[in-house]
Amino acid sequence: MRLRDRVGLNIQGLRRAKKLSQEELAHRSKIHQTYLSGVETGKRNPSLLVLERLAKALDVDPEELFRRRRRRAGGAAES
């Protein structure tokens, strides 16, 4: 898996776990919602500044955005 894809899926998972919409996370991160969508789907390559803003808005350490998630028996990623 490409790092860009992993980061996007981690952001999406953290956002959903905190019950935030893309619109709300984008607002908190001061980025556009369509840009966030591209980051979550691995289509955009976010800068370190954007990743730092996203981590702060999600209230996580930036390393959480890069962490490799283990797979559960059912195939779903585990946090």
Secondary structure, DSSP 8 states (H G I E B T S, - for coil): --HHHHHHHHHHHHHHHTT--HHHHHHHHTS-HHHHHHHHTT-S---HHHHHHHHHHHTS-GGGGT---EE-TTS-EE-
